[in-house]
């Protein structure tokens, strides 16, 4: 039983009544504890018990976490780990830290969560690093095309102590954000109605010259230009309408984002181009972290580590069994129900794309951004360093088999 399963049978009115009485965070955390068929009364009791436990002692710190467009259902499609982190942190600190979860774009969107955190409106947020890069441009460091051969290499990098020096410390110095944990996928193209009657894509040339939504990552836009994928800058909340109206051929994003956002009914083919990171991360205002007592800082880090381990296993399972990102999609998954075809390009086609846009093969377009990011990282060669660490694991390693490490400890 998941929080999503327990809440699925409730009406919107019942859910609003429960959250009004017990708070959204307690309802979500309580629902996640249920097993078997759950009634409204079951969810209400679980929420009440959870709320009583969370309020059993005085909170020394109350934190607000904005989760962009996420809610109970979407967090069980894309396993970003936010609720797991909150639940563990409150339990680990015996309620000394209490976290209010605010989802459904109520306090911030994909594009504004960084600003709301930096201004102190919220203390933490969950959003993609690519959308967040507009306000925190150092996050572009994750977006060198084809720097990560697969999801295993992404997890390996996030667990590596090298990520502290190349990603986390520069982000904190420049933007005041503490990168806690992230889900890991690689971005492809989610093609709309113009590809519905075409054969399933097997060659890169079949998508060249199309027009596709691109996020706020500058490196992603450069990569799409080099790949002749017609990048069209567009807010996440505008993308579905543009697909529906045929204003774009597709959108670059990852499979579970397409699924959790309700985009799947508008997608005909999901092309596994794997050219760029898709990382839905959770970060904290660094000054808020620094204001915590030492033992509570340790608790935040340990809860972030547990959430990272949870995400690594849970999202890999959800990709196949909930989203349906396999060939073919498993029955009763989101992609199967919506008739979305998965197009996994063969290695030779991925190699063609890599040689067209990766800094290793086409360095000139990246020189300016590499110099900028290297300067922000105190002279570290960011691309070469991430590229090296990403290849410390085999390219075909299963992501769930990457050994976890506490990255902040050498």
Secondary structure, DSSP 8 states (H G I E B T S, - for coil): --HHHHHHTS-HHHHHHHHHHH-HHHHHHHHTT--SS--HHHHHHHHHHHHHHHTSS--SEEEEEE-TT--TTGGGTS---HHHHHHHHHHHTTTSEEEEEE-TTSS--TTTHHHHHHTTS-SEEEEEHHHHTTTSGGGGGG-STTSSSSHHHHHHHHHSTHHIIIIIHHHHHHH-EEEEEE--EEEEEEE-GGGTTS----SGGGTTT--EEE-S-HHHHHHHHHTT--EEE--HHHHHHHHHHTSSSEEEE-HHHHHHTT-GGG-SEEEEEEEEEE-EEEEEEHHHHHTS-HHHHHHHHHHHHHHHHHHHHHHHHHIIIII--SSS--TTSHHHHHT-EEE---HHHHHHHHHHH-TTT--GGGHHHHHHHHHHTTT--HHHHHHHHHTSS-TT--GGGS----TT--
